[in-house]
Amino acid sequence: MFQSSIGLPDLAAILRQAGDGPLHLFAPSVLSARVAAFQRGFPGQVTFAVKSNPDHEVISALWAAGIAGFDVASPKEIALVRSLCPGAELHYNNPVRSRAEVAAGIAAGVVSWSVDEPGELDKLAGIAPESEIAVRFRLPVAGAAYDFGSKFGAEPDQAAALLARVAAMGMRPALTFHVGTQCRDPKAWMTYMAEAARIAATADVRIRRLNVGGGFPSARDGQPVDLKPYFEAFATGVRAFPVPPVLVCEPGRGLVADAYSYAVRVKSVRPGRVYLTDGIYGGLSEMPSMGVPVFDVLTPNGDIRTGPRQPVTVFGPTCDSLDRLPGLVQLPATLAEGDWIVFRSMGAYVTGVSTHFNGYGVWRTEQVAGIDLKNGPR
Ligand SMILES: *Cc1c(COP(=O)(O)O)cnc(C)c1O
């Protein structure tokens, strides 16, 4: 599924030009392979969660590859998608919106809105009558790196009451959920789908569409993800409904993460600690909550550093002591100033989250032919 690896001479040449870095290595071939896998295998409409990577090159590539729907969460994201993909379908799935945000969504022609509470449904009184309203519900289901249910989602009973109200208002009732990000258990989606069927039955409402959210994992733990078991779970899960709804998914991480590696340079090596040219206020912002993904260590010439590793504290470049990677990181004992740490599966929740605190978090992006998720940049 993944195409040719980054040729080492190419990577070495890129790194030699990069100065202090940091540097995103973006493989459009990996992104298009992932899009194709979703489009072939997912039994429904594949949309993209913009917040995971709002880079113009990514949004445009997805649109060109036939992704026609986008999960947007703010007027800025709406404007971004409208500017790059004029005819795209907008799904506004941030369930808490100010009235100004609702107005921006109406003006942009949003076709689907999620809600998780009656007050938020009331705010949508002015939307087009043919609009879809997807009631978002939550369950205590394990399997993801972290749970999204603590912030959004109605309890199943409340969701049934909301769904009945949506139908009574004459809107198109739908249901949606998010299993949590980096979820490695396809059964989590099946549990949610079974509950969705129960909620629709309780409300005595036939839903046309079921949005199964995102949550699909990346290979950040070093294991490339075969999507087949996930797609099979959907085909099975939808049978819980007397009349199967049309399925929609809105992956972020699962579509884009593996298409990027992120190369950060070693600024300084001291006993037991290392300082890098980017940290948690920049492109490594996900690491405190998600852990450190697999990485390779390269010399300035692009050779892989092998040999024994030792645990060290890794700091980012800012003058803030919170700016460190979680725990101790196993780095080669021969690590030296000027080396590169190339983190893999860095295409999601990186470029859109970074700050420029202390003047860091600034990078270049280079396109590469491919990224070998099993063996790294060899
Ligand atoms: C963030 C988000 C997604 C994407 O989640 P991933 O774990 O990156 O796939 C999808 N839907 C909603 C509503 C989200 O908030």
The ligand as an SDF file (V2000), in Angstrom:
LIG
                    3D

 15 15  0  0  0  0  0  0  0  0999 V2000
  -11.3560   15.7440   15.4310 C   0  0  0  0  0  0  0  0  0  0  0  0
  -12.5940   15.1900   14.8640 C   0  0  0  0  0  0  0  0  0  0  0  0
  -12.5240   14.2030   13.8780 C   0  0  0  0  0  0  0  0  0  0  0  0
  -11.2340   13.5690   13.4260 C   0  0  0  0  0  0  0  0  0  0  0  0
  -10.6970   12.7400   14.4110 O   0  0  0  0  0  0  0  0  0  0  0  0
   -9.4390   11.8080   14.1000 P   0  0  0  0  0  0  0  0  0  0  0  0
   -9.2020   11.0720   15.3770 O   0  0  0  0  0  0  0  0  0  0  0  0
   -8.3080   12.6870   13.7130 O   0  0  0  0  0  0  0  0  0  0  0  0
   -9.8260   10.9010   12.9800 O   0  0  0  0  0  0  0  0  0  0  0  0
  -13.7130   13.7670   13.3290 C   0  0  0  0  0  0  0  0  0  0  0  0
  -14.9030   14.2720   13.7350 N   0  0  0  0  0  0  0  0  0  0  0  0
  -14.9920   15.2190   14.6830 C   0  0  0  0  0  0  0  0  0  0  0  0
  -16.3380   15.7280   15.0700 C   0  0  0  0  0  0  0  0  0  0  0  0
  -13.8460   15.7010   15.2860 C   0  0  0  0  0  0  0  0  0  0  0  0
  -13.9530   16.6390   16.2370 O   0  0  0  0  0  0  0  0  0  0  0  0
  1  2  1  0
  2  3  1  0
  2 14  2  0
  3  4  1  0
  3 10  2  0
  4  5  1  0
  5  6  1  0
  6  7  2  0
  6  8  1  0
  6  9  1  0
 10 11  1  0
 11 12  2  0
 12 13  1  0
 12 14  1  0
 14 15  1  0
M  END
$$$$
